[in-house]
Amino acid sequence: MFGFSLTKLLVLAVIVGAVIIGFRVFGRVGAQGSHKGGNQGRSGPAAGKPEPDAFDTEYDAETDTYVVRDKNAKQD
């Protein structure tokens, strides 16, 4: 019942290959549909990722942590 044969291994390889190709095709279609014109000439895996927001932080001795600096605060 659980014996291995060449036919079973070939069918398994075809199924695994079809699944991998299916993920690639649907991944490309999903990526192209969600980024219509938003790449600005960039390509590659990082082209669709927006840059994260950056915040200035400063050390707060009272809480012993780093906190986000207020934009209007006077810098030392």
DRENVEXVEX-415815 format. One record per residue (C-alpha): y, x, z; residue number from 1. Coordinates in nm, 2 decimals. Layout:
BEGIN
- py,px,pz,resi
- Y,X,Z,NUM
...
This chain:
BEGIN
- py,px,pz,resi
- 0.00,0.00,0.00,1
- 0.24,0.28,0.09,2
- 0.10,0.53,-0.15,3
- 0.33,0.74,-0.37,4
- 0.29,0.74,-0.75,5
- 0.50,0.87,-1.04,6
- 0.60,0.52,-1.14,7
- 0.72,0.42,-0.80,8
- 0.93,0.75,-0.77,9
- 1.08,0.70,-1.11,10
- 1.18,0.34,-1.03,11
- 1.33,0.45,-0.70,12
- 1.53,0.72,-0.88,13
- 1.66,0.47,-1.14,14
- 1.77,0.23,-0.86,15
- 1.94,0.50,-0.66,16
- 2.12,0.63,-0.98,17
- 2.23,0.27,-1.07,18
- 2.38,0.22,-0.72,19
- 2.57,0.55,-0.73,20
- 2.71,0.48,-1.08,21
- 2.80,0.13,-0.97,22
- 3.00,0.26,-0.67,23
- 3.18,0.50,-0.90,24
- 3.27,0.23,-1.16,25
- 3.39,-0.02,-0.90,26
- 3.58,0.24,-0.71,27
- 3.78,0.34,-1.02,28
- 3.85,-0.02,-1.11,29
- 3.97,-0.09,-0.76,30
- 4.19,0.22,-0.75,31
- 4.35,0.14,-1.08,32
- 4.42,-0.22,-0.99,33
- 4.59,-0.14,-0.66,34
- 4.82,0.14,-0.79,35
- 4.99,-0.01,-1.10,36
- 5.26,0.24,-1.19,37
- 5.29,0.38,-0.84,38
- 5.16,0.73,-0.90,39
- 5.48,0.88,-1.03,40
- 5.30,1.14,-1.24,41
- 5.06,1.26,-0.97,42
- 4.69,1.26,-1.01,43
- 4.39,1.33,-0.80,44
- 4.26,1.19,-0.47,45
- 4.59,1.23,-0.29,46
- 4.79,1.06,-0.56,47
- 4.76,0.71,-0.41,48
- 4.81,0.80,-0.05,49
- 5.16,0.74,0.09,50
- 5.31,1.02,0.30,51
- 5.30,0.94,0.67,52
- 5.62,0.89,0.86,53
- 5.73,1.19,1.07,54
- 5.90,1.16,1.40,55
- 6.08,1.42,1.61,56
- 5.94,1.45,1.95,57
- 6.06,1.62,2.27,58
- 5.89,1.70,2.60,59
- 5.96,1.46,2.89,60
- 5.91,1.64,3.22,61
- 5.90,1.31,3.42,62
- 5.60,1.18,3.24,63
- 5.45,1.52,3.14,64
- 5.42,1.40,2.78,65
- 5.59,1.42,2.44,66
- 5.80,1.12,2.35,67
- 5.98,1.02,2.02,68
- 6.33,1.15,2.01,69
- 6.60,0.88,1.97,70
- 6.79,0.93,1.64,71
- 7.12,0.89,1.80,72
- 7.05,1.12,2.10,73
- 7.23,1.45,2.12,74
- 7.01,1.75,2.04,75
- 7.01,2.06,2.27,76
